[in-house]
């Protein structure tokens, strides 16, 4: 038994080594970025990857003020909240309809929708830009949120439908027998069942919208309405020689994402696994 136990540990050793290397590959660049954000430019030129000898905490308030991150971070929060709300509501209702009502051609519709999501955005970026300009949606928060909702809805519908078809409709039928309306069934029975999937969709969409850059660069050209990513790009161009300030700005941009993901990573993995496996 002892030999069997040690044999299992020896077999797991390569897995732990690979996981350790992957973790180091992901964490070390962030640590170096954090160290550089606390250095002066002079020290950064002499010590670009080591621990700071003298902490320059003033880099963070300077980057926050000179980059105007208070306004752009608020814009990013608006984009994230608006997109997540729209995707969760529309994706949840569409997934429920496809999974429970089972309309004719639902499988064909899923294939068609997923096929559309594989088309590169740049193939229809120009006609969409012209359409948004004619509809007066260019340089508006609402217009950008609509684009984000359209691009993220196929993933949400696919994941939530796959999550919902695993559960039998017995609870929903029992609620209908007790006199519940379809809206009550959806909000009080189906939504609690779909909660892990909804949380996973919300987290994936939030992370994607928070870090999205190219679409916002095209459809949002006014400084006071820019999200954090495009604002940081302009900030980095203005302070291209001040690497300590740009590093501090990068840390402030990724810190909310790290905090949210570290707090919800277990539920994220559970929801993604349950939705992807039948």
N, C-alpha and C positions, 0 to 999 in steps of 0.2 A: 504493500500500500504506500509505503514511504517512497519507494522508487517510482511508483505511478504518479504520486504527487509532484515529486521533483521533475519527473519527465514532462508533466503538463506545464510546469513553470518554465522549463527550458524551451518548450514549444511556443510559449507566449512571449518569450524574450524578444524575438525579432519584431513582433507587433508593437511592443512597448518602445522599442528603439525607433521604429518608423513614426509612431505617434509623437514621440519626443522631438524628433527632427522636424516634423510638420508644425508642431506647436512653437518650436524655436524659430522656424522660418516665418511664422505669422506674428509672433510677439516681439522679437528682437528689433525689427524696423520701427515699431511703435515706441518701444523703449528709447531707441536712439533719437527719434523725433521729440519725445518728451524731454530727454536730456538737453537736446539742442535748443529747445524753447526756453530753457532756464539759463542760457549762457549769453554772454556779450558777444558782439561780432568779432572782437579781437580774440577771445578765447575760442570761439567757434572755428576760426581759421587755424588755430594751433591744435585744437582737440575736438575733432569733428564727430567722434563716436564714443568718447569716454564719458565718465561721470563728471558733472560740472564742478569746478573747483570753488566757484562763488555763484550763488544762486541769484539770478536777475528776475525777481518776481514782478518787476515793473513791466516786463515784456507783455504780460497778459492784459493789464488795463490799457497799455499803449496800443496794442493790436486791436482791442475791442473798440477803442475810441476812434482810431485812425481808419479802421476798416468799416466803421458804421455797422457793426454786426448786430447791434440791438434791433435795427429795423429789418435787416435781411433775415435774421433768425426768426423774427416774428412772421415774416412772409413765408419762410419754410414751414413753420408750424401750421400756418393757415393752409398751405398746399397739402401737407400731410393729413391734417384732420379732415379737410374737405374730400380728398381722394379716398382715404380709408372709409369714411362714412358712405360715400357713394358706391364704392366697390362692394362693401359688406352688405349694404341694403339691396342693391340691384343683383349682385352675384348670389346672395342668399335666396332671394325670391326666384330667380331664374333656375338655380340648382334645385330648389324644391319642386318647381313645376316640371322640370325634366325628369326628376327622380320619382315623383309620386304620380303625377298626372299621366306621364309616359305618352306624350302626344306622338302622332304618326311622324316618323322621320326624325325622332329625337337623336338617335345615334348618328344619322347623317349630318344633322345640325352640329353635333359635337365635333365631328371630323372637319366639317367646313370651318367652324370657329377656330379650332386649333390650327388649321392650315393657314388661316388669315393671320394668326399671331406669329407665324414664322416668317412672314414677309418683312424684309428690312424696312424700317421706318423711313429711310432716306428715299425709297422709291416713290412715296407719296407725300413727302415733306413739302415740296414746292406747290403742288395743287392745294394742299391743306393750308399752307401759308396764305395763298391767294384767297381761298374761301374764308378763312378767319379774318382777313383784312376787309373783305366785302361785307362780312357780318358784324364788323366793328368789335370783334372778339380779340383782336391782336392787342398785346400789352394790357390785358385784363387778367386778373386772378381767376375769374370764373372760366375764361376760355382755356387757360392752361390746366385747370382742374378737370375740365371736360376731356381734354386729351389724355391726361393721366388715367382717368376712369376708363376710357375706351381701351387703352393699351393694357390695363391690368385686369379687366373683367374676365377675359377668357381663362386665365389661370385660376381666378377665384371660382368661376362656375365649374371648371373641371375638377378642382380639388374638393369643393363642397358637395358636388354631385357624387363623386366617388366615396366621400365620407358618409353621405346620407343613405346610399343604396345598401349599405351593410346592415342597417337597422330595419327590422320589420315594422310595418305600419300599424302594429297592434295598439300601441299607446294612442296614436292619432284616431284610430277607429273608436277606441273606448271614450276618448274625449268628445267625439261627435255624438256618440250614443248618449252621453250626459248632457247634450244640448249646446256644446261649444260651437261657435261659428268658425269658419275657415281662418279668419284672421286670428282668433284666439288659439286655434290649433297651431298656427304658424308661430305666434309669439310666445305661447306658454308651454308648448310641447316640443315643437321642432327646434326652435332656437336653443333651448338648453341642451338638447342632444347634439346640436351642431357647434356648441360653444368651443370645444378644442379646435375644430376646423376654422371657425370664424376668427379665433385668436391668432392662429397661424397665418391666415390670409392677411389679417390686419398688420401683423408684424412684418411679413415679407413686403407688402405694399408700402408700409411706412419706411422701411429701410431703403427700398428702391427709389421712392420719391425724394427722400431726404438727400440722397447722394446723386440724384439725376442732374445732368449738366447740359447736354447737347440740345435737348428740346427746349429747355428754359432759355438757353442762349439765343435761340432763333425766335421764339414767340414772346419773349419778355425782354424788352430792350430799354425800359425805363428804370433808372437806378433805384428809385424809391419802391419799386415793385419786384425787384429781383430777389430770387431765393439766395440762400447762403452760398451755394456752390459757385454761381456766376459772380457773385459779389467777391468771393474769395479769389477768384481768377483775376478780377480787376485789381484787387488789393495786392496780389502777388506780382502783377506787372508793375505796379507803382513802387513797390518795395522789393524789387528783384535782387538788390544787393544787401538787403537787411534780412539775412536768413533766420536770425533769431525771432524777428517779428512774424515772418511767414510761418515758421514752425509753431509759434504760439497760436496763430490763427488756425492752423491745421488741427491742433489739439482741441481747440474749442469747437471746431466743426465736427470732429469725430467722437468727442466725449459723450454727448447725449446718446448717440447710437450704441456705443459700447455699454453704457449703463443700462439702457433698455434691453439690449440683447442678453447681457449677462444675467439680468433679473428674470427673463422669461425664456431662457434657452431650453429648459427642460420641457415646458409646455409646447414650445415651438417644435421641438423634435418629435414629441408625442403626437401632436396634431398632424404634422407632415407625414409621419409614418402611418398613422391610422387612415389618413386620407388617400395615401398612395397604394395601400395594400387592400385587396379584397379577400 
